[in-house]
Amino acid sequence: MAETKKSLDFQNLPHILVVDDDDRIRSLVSRYLNEHGFLSFTAENAAQAKEILQVGVFDALVLDVMMPGQDGRSLTQEIRKSSDVPVLLLTAMAETDDRVAGLQSGSDDYLTKPFDPRELVLRLQAILRRRPQEKGTAKTFRIGRWVYDPQVPELVDGDEVVRLTDVEDNLLKVLTRQPDVIFSRDELAEQCGVDAGERTIDVQVTRLRRKLEEDSKTPRYLQTVRGKGYLLRAEEVQL
């Protein structure tokens, strides 16, 4: 009976895939995650990770940026074509442009090497808390031609469906709580749980506009209010 309970407990733990070509880091991160409430799996490169992703379902991915062959950012971009699984990038590059490039690739968060594994755990826990919960009675909104349900990470127009990343979904959640209200970059960063740097929010808004707007360069719905922040033109609808 104890064996069965242990097995069920493992099944209920968040499943994390750690991808890093450094054997030592991969082993240390995996062991630490397993000791702190996760069930981790590992891959030493992008090719191996893609094989594992074909047969397994994960709650989040931890990807090293600098890997031989396909790097972490390129792998993230490929994953984003078919999945919105949260991605946290590990990078030895601490420059702002490098972090922005990681977010532009579709990642949800990043952590600069060397890092404290406790911070990795906290960031993963924050990512998982922001994941959509079971569908309930939340309001539904129309944004241009799209319908958005805050409990489902996607935009819908008839048979057309566009998936949202975790950060994009959280950004829309915040903005639809108060349509037509201006949110500063700092407010959006705090409520979405992302870095408060000005360019970080700008990158996420730009990515979201590409999905929302017919012409992202002249946005009608996710608008910039110069010197103040952003607001969303949306209306609540009954479906």
C-alpha positions as CSV (number, residue, x, y, z in Angstrom):
1,M,0.0,0.0,0.0
2,A,2.9,2.4,0.9
3,E,4.4,1.7,-2.6
4,T,1.2,2.7,-4.3
5,K,0.9,5.9,-2.3
6,K,4.5,6.8,-3.1
7,S,4.0,6.3,-6.8
8,L,0.9,8.5,-6.8
9,D,2.8,11.2,-4.9
10,F,5.5,11.2,-7.6
11,Q,2.8,11.5,-10.3
12,N,1.4,14.6,-8.7
13,L,4.7,16.4,-8.5
14,P,5.5,19.1,-11.1
15,H,7.5,17.5,-13.9
16,I,10.5,19.5,-15.0
17,L,12.9,18.8,-17.9
18,V,16.4,20.1,-17.4
19,V,18.5,20.6,-20.5
20,D,22.2,21.4,-20.1
21,D,25.3,20.1,-21.8
22,D,27.3,20.5,-18.5
23,D,27.1,17.2,-16.7
24,R,27.8,18.7,-13.3
25,I,25.2,21.5,-13.5
26,R,22.6,19.1,-15.0
27,S,23.1,16.6,-12.2
28,L,23.2,19.2,-9.4
29,V,20.1,21.0,-10.7
30,S,18.2,17.8,-11.2
31,R,19.0,16.5,-7.7
32,Y,18.2,19.8,-6.0
33,L,14.8,19.9,-7.8
34,N,14.0,16.3,-6.8
35,E,14.7,17.3,-3.2
36,H,12.5,20.3,-3.2
37,G,9.1,19.2,-4.5
38,F,9.7,18.5,-8.2
39,L,10.2,15.4,-10.4
40,S,13.0,16.2,-12.7
41,F,14.2,14.6,-16.0
42,T,17.4,15.5,-17.9
43,A,18.7,15.9,-21.4
44,E,22.2,16.8,-22.5
45,N,21.3,18.7,-25.7
46,A,18.4,19.9,-27.7
47,A,18.1,16.8,-29.9
48,Q,17.7,14.6,-26.8
49,A,15.3,17.1,-25.3
50,K,13.0,16.9,-28.3
51,E,13.0,13.1,-28.2
52,I,11.9,13.3,-24.6
53,L,9.2,15.9,-25.3
54,Q,7.7,13.7,-27.9
55,V,6.8,11.1,-25.3
56,G,6.5,13.1,-22.1
57,V,4.4,15.9,-20.7
58,F,6.1,18.5,-18.6
59,D,5.0,21.4,-16.4
60,A,8.1,23.5,-17.2
61,L,11.4,23.3,-19.0
62,V,14.8,24.6,-17.8
63,L,17.0,25.2,-20.8
64,D,20.7,26.3,-21.0
65,V,21.2,28.9,-23.6
66,M,24.8,28.1,-24.6
67,M,24.7,24.5,-25.8
68,P,26.5,22.9,-28.8
69,G,24.3,22.3,-31.8
70,Q,20.9,23.9,-31.3
71,D,21.1,26.5,-28.5
72,G,18.5,27.1,-25.8
73,R,16.9,30.2,-27.5
74,S,16.5,28.4,-30.8
75,L,15.0,25.4,-29.1
76,T,12.6,27.7,-27.3
77,Q,11.5,29.2,-30.5
78,E,10.9,25.8,-32.0
79,I,8.9,24.7,-28.9
80,R,6.7,27.8,-29.1
81,K,5.4,26.8,-32.5
82,S,3.4,23.9,-30.9
83,S,3.4,24.4,-27.1
84,D,3.0,27.0,-24.4
85,V,4.9,25.0,-21.7
86,P,6.7,27.5,-19.5
87,V,10.4,27.8,-20.3
88,L,13.1,29.2,-18.0
89,L,16.5,29.9,-19.6
90,L,19.8,29.5,-17.9
91,T,22.4,31.9,-19.3
92,A,25.9,32.9,-18.5
93,M,25.3,36.2,-20.3
94,A,24.1,39.0,-18.0
95,E,23.7,41.8,-20.4
96,T,20.3,43.4,-20.9
97,D,20.3,42.7,-24.6
98,D,20.9,39.0,-24.0
99,R,18.1,38.7,-21.5
100,V,15.7,40.6,-23.9
101,A,16.8,38.2,-26.7
102,G,15.8,35.3,-24.4
103,L,12.4,36.7,-23.8
104,Q,11.9,37.5,-27.5
105,S,12.5,33.8,-28.2
106,G,9.4,32.9,-26.2
107,S,10.9,32.1,-22.7
108,D,8.9,33.0,-19.6
109,D,11.9,33.7,-17.3
110,Y,15.7,33.6,-17.2
111,L,18.3,33.0,-14.6
112,T,21.9,34.1,-14.9
113,K,24.8,31.7,-14.1
114,P,26.1,31.2,-11.6
115,F,22.9,31.0,-9.6
116,D,21.6,29.9,-6.2
117,P,19.4,26.8,-6.7
118,R,17.0,28.2,-4.2
119,E,16.3,31.0,-6.6
120,L,15.7,28.5,-9.4
121,V,13.1,26.7,-7.2
122,L,11.4,30.0,-6.3
123,R,11.2,31.1,-10.0
124,L,9.8,27.7,-11.0
125,Q,7.2,27.9,-8.3
126,A,6.2,31.4,-9.4
127,I,5.9,30.2,-13.0
128,L,3.7,27.3,-12.0
129,R,1.5,29.5,-9.8
130,R,0.7,31.7,-12.8
131,R,-0.4,28.8,-15.0
132,P,-4.1,28.8,-15.9
133,Q,-6.4,26.9,-13.4
134,E,-9.4,24.7,-14.2
135,K,-12.0,26.4,-16.3
136,G,-14.7,28.0,-14.2
137,T,-17.0,31.1,-14.4
138,A,-14.4,33.7,-15.3
139,K,-15.5,36.6,-17.6
140,T,-14.9,36.3,-21.3
141,F,-13.7,39.3,-23.4
142,R,-13.8,40.3,-27.0
143,I,-10.6,42.0,-28.3
144,G,-11.2,43.0,-31.9
145,R,-12.0,39.8,-33.7
146,W,-10.6,37.6,-30.9
147,V,-12.5,36.1,-27.9
148,Y,-10.4,35.6,-24.8
149,D,-11.2,33.5,-21.7
150,P,-8.8,34.4,-18.9
151,Q,-8.9,30.7,-17.8
152,V,-7.7,29.4,-21.2
153,P,-4.3,30.5,-22.7
154,E,-5.5,31.2,-26.2
155,L,-7.2,33.6,-28.6
156,V,-10.2,32.3,-30.5
157,D,-11.9,33.5,-33.7
158,G,-14.3,30.8,-34.9
159,D,-12.2,27.8,-35.9
160,E,-8.9,29.8,-35.6
161,V,-7.0,29.4,-32.4
162,V,-3.8,31.2,-31.4
163,R,-2.0,29.9,-28.4
164,L,-0.5,32.3,-25.8
165,T,2.7,31.8,-23.8
166,D,2.5,31.9,-20.1
167,V,3.7,35.5,-19.9
168,E,1.4,36.7,-22.7
169,D,-1.6,35.1,-21.0
170,N,-0.7,36.7,-17.6
171,L,-0.3,40.0,-19.3
172,L,-3.8,39.7,-20.8
173,K,-5.2,38.5,-17.5
174,V,-4.0,41.7,-15.8
175,L,-5.2,44.0,-18.5
176,T,-8.7,42.5,-18.8
177,R,-9.3,42.9,-15.1
178,Q,-9.7,46.6,-15.8
179,P,-10.2,47.3,-19.6
180,D,-9.5,50.9,-20.7
181,V,-7.4,51.5,-17.5
182,I,-3.8,52.5,-17.9
183,F,-1.2,50.2,-16.3
184,S,2.4,51.4,-15.9
185,R,5.2,49.1,-16.9
186,D,6.1,48.6,-13.2
187,E,2.5,47.6,-12.4
188,L,2.4,45.1,-15.2
189,A,5.8,43.6,-14.3
190,E,4.8,43.2,-10.7
191,Q,1.4,41.6,-11.4
192,C,2.8,39.4,-14.1
193,G,5.8,38.3,-12.0
194,V,8.5,39.3,-14.5
195,D,11.6,41.5,-14.4
196,A,10.6,45.2,-13.9
197,G,13.0,46.5,-16.6
198,E,11.2,48.7,-19.0
199,R,12.3,46.8,-22.1
200,T,11.1,43.5,-20.6
201,I,7.5,44.6,-20.6
202,D,7.9,46.3,-24.0
203,V,9.1,43.0,-25.4
204,Q,6.1,41.1,-24.0
205,V,3.6,43.7,-25.3
206,T,5.2,43.6,-28.8
207,R,4.9,39.8,-28.9
208,L,1.3,40.0,-27.7
209,R,0.4,42.6,-30.2
210,R,1.6,40.4,-33.1
211,K,-1.1,37.9,-32.1
212,L,-3.8,40.4,-31.2
213,E,-3.6,43.1,-33.8
214,E,-4.1,43.1,-37.6
215,D,-1.2,45.6,-37.8
216,S,1.0,45.4,-34.7
217,K,2.7,48.7,-35.7
218,T,-0.5,50.6,-35.5
219,P,-2.3,48.9,-32.6
220,R,-6.0,49.5,-32.0
221,Y,-6.6,47.3,-28.9
222,L,-3.3,47.1,-26.9
223,Q,-2.4,50.7,-26.9
224,T,0.6,52.7,-25.6
225,V,-0.1,55.8,-23.5
226,R,3.0,57.9,-23.9
227,G,4.8,58.4,-20.6
228,K,2.2,56.4,-18.6
229,G,2.1,52.8,-19.8
230,Y,-0.4,50.5,-21.6
231,L,-4.2,50.0,-21.8
232,L,-6.4,47.4,-23.4
233,R,-9.5,48.1,-25.4
234,A,-11.7,45.1,-24.6
235,E,-15.4,44.4,-23.9
236,E,-16.9,41.7,-21.7
237,V,-19.1,39.3,-23.6
238,Q,-21.6,36.5,-22.7
239,L,-21.1,33.2,-24.6
